[in-house]
Amino acid sequence: MFVNINGNQLHIEVLGGDDPAKPVLIAHHGAPGLGSLAEPKAAFGPLADRFRVVVFDARGSGASGDTPPFTHEQWVADVDALRAWMGVERFVMAGGSYGGFISMEYAVRFRERLLALVLRDTSADSTHDELAEANARSSDRVEIDDERYRRVMEGRVVDNDDLRDCWRHLLPLYDHELDLARVAERVANTPYHYATHNYAFAVNRLTYDVKPQLSTVTCPTLVTVGRHDWITPVSASETIAELVPGAQLVVFERSGHSPPLEEPERFQQVVRTFLDDALAVA
């Protein structure tokens, strides 16, 4: 369905029916301009037996409208408007990769709204960028092309075709087990919004740093990460877990950037156990 949220049409799916007794979980995808609700649907859709799971294409991504601004402030405001649209005061927030940025920003601005926070392969700032580049250059899967790497990481892609080409170049780095057929399928099925991507990487990431505020997060927090994640390495998740009071860190040893897809059974078990405990406390 499409819903007008803060003056922009958002493509939204609500999984798990309309039982008001079920708590709400809102899951935010990563990769602005490249991501879509397909990612959080695969990761958190199985929880629809217990939750009303809201997945959506963020402003400027997927099938949603491209009304600017593409700022963290706007994306956080859109999440809170989705909460209001669902008619709840408190909910579980989940986010992977760049969606984790928005989830943490929400947690420090609206901490009274959250029952729990689930993060996946994300970071609290950009200090891991040099390590990510070193990981990319040391991989035997891709011979990094400097110009394409710089364009995508610095938000300088020129159009959607260029963004697709850069995405195709780097995508083999993401999974622990390389499947070239899956890489080709993901490239073909990705919705491309180069202006959103450029703003996120050329503007937002330059000042992104929630480390000083993470000590104010009051809800139970689960931090998950793949051991072989090249772009948001384990050390970035360790920093989050150290700064959020009482946070639980789980490392998935046979995963890259997507434990929900690479170790789905263990990911579901870890998240369900965490949320059972968190909601019992709440």
Phi, psi and omega per residue, in radians:
M1 nan 2.815 3.073
F2 -2.053 2.313 -3.108
V3 -2.289 2.401 3.076
N4 -1.360 1.993 3.139
I5 -2.122 1.985 3.128
N6 0.914 0.762 3.044
G7 1.388 0.264 -3.141
N8 -2.452 2.438 3.113
Q9 -1.341 2.079 3.077
L10 -1.855 2.359 3.029
H11 -1.480 2.062 -2.965
I12 -2.279 2.505 2.928
E13 -2.218 2.386 3.049
V14 -1.983 2.039 -3.112
L15 -1.813 2.487 3.078
G16 1.810 0.175 3.066
G17 1.407 -2.896 -3.049
D18 -2.110 0.417 3.132
D19 -1.190 1.969 -3.102
P20 -1.167 -0.217 3.098
A21 -1.315 -0.325 3.104
K22 -1.401 2.312 3.036
P23 -1.169 2.757 -3.118
V24 -1.701 2.406 3.000
L25 -2.146 2.123 3.092
I26 -1.864 2.159 -3.070
A27 -2.022 2.257 -3.070
H28 -1.862 2.235 3.130
H29 -1.331 2.921 3.085
G30 -1.651 -2.931 3.008
A31 0.842 1.217 3.095
P32 -0.978 2.308 -3.075
G33 1.534 -0.225 3.096
L34 -2.204 -0.525 -3.059
G35 -1.434 2.992 3.094
S36 -2.748 3.067 -3.127
L37 -1.147 -0.235 -3.139
A38 -1.021 -0.638 -3.106
E39 -1.172 -0.967 3.113
P40 -1.192 -0.432 3.092
K41 -1.127 -0.731 3.107
A42 -1.188 -0.646 -3.071
A43 -1.348 -0.751 -2.981
F44 -2.029 -0.139 3.077
G45 -0.981 -0.666 3.115
P46 -1.041 -0.293 3.129
L47 -1.426 0.061 -3.108
A48 -1.152 -0.223 3.038
D49 -1.252 -0.354 -3.074
R50 -2.013 -0.491 -3.033
F51 -2.199 2.794 2.815
R52 -1.551 1.844 -3.020
V53 -1.649 2.093 3.134
V54 -1.808 2.047 3.039
V55 -2.090 2.602 -3.032
F56 -2.776 2.721 2.973
D57 -1.486 2.075 -3.110
A58 -1.134 2.783 3.065
R59 -0.830 2.174 3.125
G60 1.465 0.222 -3.138
S61 -2.413 2.783 3.065
G62 0.977 -2.319 -3.136
A63 -1.640 0.046 -3.135
S64 -1.342 2.908 -3.128
G65 -1.213 2.802 -3.084
D66 -1.863 0.575 3.139
T67 -1.305 2.055 3.096
P68 -1.253 2.952 0.173
P69 -1.526 2.751 3.103
F70 -1.829 0.922 -3.103
T71 -1.726 2.825 3.038
H72 -1.068 -0.687 3.139
E73 -1.029 -0.746 -3.131
Q74 -1.219 -0.748 3.139
W75 -1.124 -0.664 3.063
V76 -1.127 -0.743 3.105
A77 -1.081 -0.635 3.109
D78 -1.146 -0.681 3.084
V79 -1.077 -0.783 -3.117
D80 -1.166 -0.577 3.067
A81 -1.189 -0.600 3.050
L82 -1.133 -0.698 3.061
R83 -1.003 -0.832 3.138
A84 -1.114 -0.688 3.122
W85 -1.075 -0.602 3.102
M86 -1.359 -0.193 3.060
G87 1.340 0.549 -3.136
V88 -2.170 2.683 3.076
E89 -1.553 -0.581 -3.086
R90 -2.342 2.645 -3.075
F91 -2.768 3.020 3.039
V92 -1.666 2.277 3.100
M93 -1.835 2.354 3.097
A94 -2.357 2.507 3.125
G95 -2.771 2.451 3.116
G96 -2.028 2.481 3.081
S97 1.008 -2.140 3.113
Y98 -1.121 -0.494 3.042
G99 -1.099 -0.447 3.023
G100 -1.195 -0.583 3.054
F101 -0.998 -0.873 -3.084
I102 -1.167 -0.639 3.118
S103 -1.105 -0.754 3.108
M104 -1.207 -0.677 3.072
E105 -1.044 -0.736 3.106
Y106 -1.100 -0.753 -3.066
A107 -1.103 -0.563 -3.130
V108 -1.507 -0.345 -3.141
R109 -1.636 -0.558 -3.072
F110 -2.260 0.867 -3.016
R111 -1.083 -0.460 3.137
E112 -1.269 -0.213 -3.110
R113 -1.482 -0.298 -2.934
L114 -1.743 2.318 2.970
L115 -1.422 -0.611 -3.123
A116 -2.891 2.840 -3.132
L117 -2.313 2.235 3.104
V118 -2.100 2.111 -3.120
L119 -2.013 2.575 -3.128
R120 -2.420 2.055 3.017
D121 0.843 1.188 -3.068
T122 -2.456 -3.016 -3.109
S123 -2.665 2.799 -3.103
A124 -1.681 -0.132 3.107
D125 -2.830 -2.854 -3.096
S126 -1.971 0.309 -3.069
T127 -1.246 -0.180 3.122
H128 -1.563 0.059 -3.037
D129 -1.036 -0.709 -3.140
E130 -1.151 -0.683 3.096
L131 -1.136 -0.712 3.113
A132 -1.058 -0.768 3.130
E133 -1.125 -0.717 3.095
A134 -1.081 -0.690 3.084
N135 -1.074 -0.759 -3.140
A136 -1.103 -0.756 -3.078
R137 -1.279 -0.422 3.132
S138 -1.499 -0.144 -3.126
S139 -1.297 2.491 3.073
D140 -1.590 0.102 -3.125
R141 -1.508 -0.538 -3.036
V142 -2.375 2.343 2.947
E143 -1.638 1.827 -2.972
I144 -1.083 2.216 3.012
D145 -1.566 2.011 -3.008
D146 -0.962 -0.805 -3.045
E147 -1.163 -0.769 3.111
R148 -1.139 -0.710 3.123
Y149 -1.069 -0.812 -3.135
R150 -1.121 -0.745 -3.111
R151 -1.053 -0.776 -3.078
V152 -1.320 -0.672 -3.093
M153 -1.344 -0.427 3.134
E154 -1.752 0.058 3.109
G155 1.190 0.844 -3.126
R156 -2.165 0.394 3.114
V157 -1.205 2.577 -2.938
V158 -1.621 -0.402 3.126
D159 -2.914 -3.101 -3.099
N160 -1.154 -0.604 3.106
D161 -1.133 -0.685 3.106
D162 -1.152 -0.722 3.102
L163 -1.088 -0.720 3.103
R164 -1.078 -0.739 -3.131
D165 -1.129 -0.754 3.108
C166 -1.142 -0.699 3.117
W167 -1.105 -0.752 3.103
R168 -1.068 -0.645 -3.107
H169 -1.157 -0.697 -3.018
L170 -1.682 -0.340 -3.001
L171 -1.026 -0.561 3.106
P172 -1.072 -0.228 -3.131
L173 -1.384 -0.288 -2.847
Y174 -1.411 -0.642 -3.065
D175 -1.654 2.626 3.084
H176 -1.136 -0.785 3.082
E177 -1.811 2.075 -3.073
L178 -1.336 2.211 3.070
D179 -2.248 1.753 -3.037
L180 -1.137 -0.538 3.100
A181 -1.159 -0.688 3.115
R182 -1.192 -0.655 3.087
V183 -1.046 -0.831 -3.129
A184 -1.087 -0.678 3.120
E185 -1.126 -0.740 -3.130
R186 -1.166 -0.690 3.091
V187 -1.066 -0.761 -3.100
A188 -1.195 -0.578 -3.029
N189 -1.670 -0.036 -3.123
T190 -1.340 2.285 3.003
P191 -1.445 2.254 -3.012
Y192 -1.867 2.249 3.083
H193 -2.345 1.523 -2.969
Y194 -1.153 -0.569 -3.122
A195 -1.140 -0.677 3.100
T196 -1.119 -0.832 3.118
H197 -1.014 -0.815 -3.101
N198 -1.054 -0.758 -3.125
Y199 -1.139 -0.720 -3.125
A200 -1.079 -0.716 -3.035
F201 -1.606 -0.496 -3.129
A202 -1.563 -0.382 -3.068
V203 -2.088 -1.071 -3.007
N204 -1.044 -0.801 -3.023
R205 -1.239 -0.289 -3.141
L206 -1.159 -0.527 -3.100
T207 -2.029 0.023 -3.085
Y208 -1.201 2.131 3.080
D209 -2.914 1.778 3.132
V210 -1.763 0.113 -3.105
K211 -0.956 -0.787 -3.102
P212 -1.107 -0.363 -3.083
Q213 -1.731 -0.178 -3.013
L214 -1.152 -0.419 3.114
S215 -1.187 -0.226 3.140
T216 -1.574 -0.115 3.129
V217 -1.201 2.214 -3.019
T218 -1.902 -0.212 -3.082
C219 -1.528 2.744 3.019
P220 -0.986 2.386 -3.023
T221 -2.310 2.290 3.066
L222 -1.971 2.230 3.119
V223 -2.015 2.069 -3.139
T224 -2.075 2.596 -3.117
V225 -2.776 2.552 3.039
G226 -1.424 2.398 -3.124
R227 -1.002 -0.558 -3.034
H228 -1.857 0.414 3.095
D229 -1.196 2.087 -3.082
W230 -1.434 -0.592 -2.938
I231 -1.651 -0.582 2.985
T232 -2.173 1.409 -2.979
P233 -1.141 2.949 -3.065
V234 -0.950 -0.651 -3.115
S235 -1.033 -0.569 3.113
A236 -1.166 -0.690 3.097
S237 -1.241 -0.609 3.093
E238 -1.073 -0.677 3.113
T239 -1.081 -0.776 3.123
I240 -1.060 -0.828 -3.091
A241 -1.120 -0.543 3.105
E242 -1.266 -0.530 -3.030
L243 -1.599 -0.508 3.132
V244 -1.484 2.126 -3.092
P245 -0.996 2.183 3.056
G246 1.276 0.181 -3.089
A247 -1.138 2.565 3.106
Q248 -1.849 2.249 3.123
L249 -1.898 2.262 3.068
V250 -2.227 2.165 3.117
V251 -1.801 2.277 3.140
F252 -1.723 1.962 -2.925
E253 -1.280 -0.344 -3.109
R254 -1.991 0.581 -3.102
S255 -2.284 2.697 2.938
G256 -1.717 -2.051 -3.056
H257 -1.464 -0.070 -3.024
S258 -2.415 1.247 3.069
P259 -0.933 -0.609 3.126
P260 -1.052 -0.478 3.129
L261 -1.654 -0.534 -3.044
E262 -1.599 -0.526 3.051
E263 -2.319 1.097 -2.965
P264 -1.086 -0.717 -3.087
E265 -1.142 -0.773 3.141
R266 -1.208 -0.673 3.131
F267 -1.052 -0.803 -3.136
Q268 -1.094 -0.708 -3.131
Q269 -1.135 -0.753 -3.133
V270 -1.109 -0.815 -3.096
V271 -1.178 -0.741 3.139
R272 -1.101 -0.769 3.129
T273 -1.081 -0.784 3.122
F274 -1.056 -0.839 -3.084
L275 -1.201 -0.600 3.048
D276 -1.015 -0.799 -3.133
D277 -1.193 -0.746 -3.093
A278 -1.117 -0.755 -3.099
L279 -1.311 -0.461 3.060
A280 -1.133 -0.680 3.107
V281 -1.221 -0.773 -3.116
A282 -1.077 nan nan
